Amino acid sequence: MRDTQGSYFTGYVTILIKGDRPELFFQKCMDKGITVWNVRKLADDQCEGNIKLYDIKQIKELRRGTNYKINFTKRKGYPFLFRRFIRKKQVLIGLLLSLLLIIFLSNIIWEVKISGVPKDIEEKISKQLDSYGIHPGSWIFSLDSPNAIQQKLVEDVPELLWVGVEQKGTTFFLEGVEKIIVKEEEIKGPRNLIATKKGIIKKMYVSKGLPKVEVNDYVKLGDVLVSGIINGSEEEDETDKKAKKLELVAAEGEITATTWYEVTVTVPLKGVHEELTGNQEKKYYLRFGEFRLPVWGFNSPEYDHIHREINEENLKLFNWNLPVKIGESILSEKSTTEMNRSKEEAVQVGISQAKSELKLQLGPKAQIISEKVLQETTDNGKVKLNLYINVEEDIAEAQPINQGD
């Protein structure tokens, strides 16, 4: 019968009915829609049959008001097996502890393998990994992501050109590529020094070549500053006339010029400044789908403003990801300050911002000499500045001389 399929999973019991014509009781059960099977008459006043576990309540209600007696003789199915298993507390606790131990050991780094680099660089990488907390015995959830570890290693180990980080089970694999530093060879052949931008020559230092400009000269982009063509020794030709032989050299020198830039910057008069105070609390939880089970840190901190950072990792069993994630929630105290600048303060902030951005663009050797506000407008709570900035910088660049000309 289809009604009895799956009864072992839901559980079923065998009941013994005692009384006058007990088979009539099973007939009443069927009339009420209760599934009954394997009905057998054991005696004139005894009848036995199977019913599903969840129908017991209806059976008891049906027996009320009758002279029948019910005895439960057999119990079969997974619910009864589970109950018997739960009653064996020692076995249950041992199994649970064993499972937790396996999960714990599966989420610890047991080996770190480094390949693709020489021994000395391998030792440097190993020391850096130790400083990051990555070593045999590390708890996987306390480590940064592989991408973050890659970036740190490339920054902290200058000899590395590239490094790949991969976690497989309880092993960390790192494959690196050594950086081969090739010094850019200077142009050995004849060359001139030309201007990379327009400006007014401020200082000159020429070690090789023939200067073509002087201090306070105005130059444009591409103008020759120092020529690599100079006059050599005198020699006599067939007509006994003395002529100077041209000599080609690689011009060298440093030409500092005053240059100028026009920069536009916008500064709001009102704004909100946020910063972390350094106070923080951590909470840990297990996540099953959308459900979160708190593990540590149950109280919320009494911060007025909170910055939340959440990190989650899958629990692992050997090489398999379990459908459970362990999460860390970092609650940091955040202070918020509203800023109301005057027009004069906004102008000073804008000038400082423009100078910083230009300095970053030109490099550390460039020096900002002066600045001037060309135009200043206020609109929609913002101050817009158009600035004229004077800079002193090296504008010389090498250009090979074409000897075929």
QUIVENGI-V591407 format. One record per backbone hydrogen bond with DSSP energy under -1.0 kcal/mol. CO is the residue of the C=O (numbers start at 0). NH is the residue of the N-H. If there is no record, write none. Layout:
CO|NH, CO|NH
//
This chain:
0|3, 1|4, 3|6, 5|9, 6|10, 7|77, 10|52, 11|75, 12|50, 13|72, 13|73, 14|48, 15|70, 16|46, 17|68, 20|23, 21|24, 22|26, 23|27, 24|28, 25|29, 26|30, 27|31, 28|33, 29|32, 36|49, 39|47, 44|18, 45|41, 45|42, 46|16, 47|39, 48|14, 49|36, 50|12, 51|54, 52|55, 54|58, 55|59, 56|60, 57|61, 58|62, 62|65, 68|17, 70|15, 73|13, 75|11, 76|80, 77|81, 78|82, 79|83, 80|84, 81|85, 82|86, 86|88, 87|91, 88|92, 89|93, 90|94, 91|95, 92|96, 93|97, 94|98, 95|99, 96|100, 97|101, 98|102, 99|103, 100|104, 101|105, 103|106, 106|139, 108|136, 110|171, 112|173, 114|175, 117|121, 118|122, 119|123, 120|124, 121|125, 122|126, 123|127, 124|128, 125|129, 126|130, 127|131, 128|133, 129|132, 134|137, 137|108, 138|141, 139|142, 144|148, 145|149, 146|150, 147|151, 148|152, 149|153, 150|154, 151|155, 152|156, 156|159, 158|178, 161|176, 163|174, 165|172, 167|170, 169|109, 169|110, 170|167, 171|112, 172|165, 173|114, 174|163, 176|160, 176|161, 189|400, 190|250, 191|398, 192|224, 192|225, 193|396, 194|221, 198|218, 199|257, 200|215, 202|255, 204|253, 207|251, 209|226, 213|216, 216|200, 218|198, 219|222, 222|194, 224|211, 225|192, 226|209, 227|248, 229|246, 232|244, 234|242, 236|239, 240|236, 242|234, 244|231, 246|229, 248|190, 251|206, 251|207, 253|204, 254|394, 255|201, 255|202, 256|392, 257|199, 258|390, 260|388, 262|386, 264|384, 266|382, 268|340, 270|338, 272|336, 274|334, 278|332, 280|330, 282|328, 283|294, 283|295, 284|326, 285|292, 286|324, 287|290, 290|287, 292|285, 295|283, 300|302, 304|333, 306|331, 308|329, 310|327, 312|325, 314|321, 316|319, 319|316, 323|314, 324|286, 325|312, 326|284, 327|310, 328|282, 329|308, 330|280, 331|306, 332|276, 334|274, 336|272, 338|270, 341|345, 342|346, 343|347, 344|348, 345|349, 346|350, 347|351, 348|352, 349|353, 350|354, 351|355, 352|356, 353|357, 354|358, 355|359, 356|360, 357|361, 358|362, 366|391, 369|389, 371|387, 374|385, 376|383, 378|381, 380|268, 381|378, 382|266, 383|376, 384|264, 385|373, 385|374, 386|262, 387|371, 388|260, 389|368, 389|369, 390|258, 391|366, 392|256, 394|195, 396|193, 398|191, 401|404
//
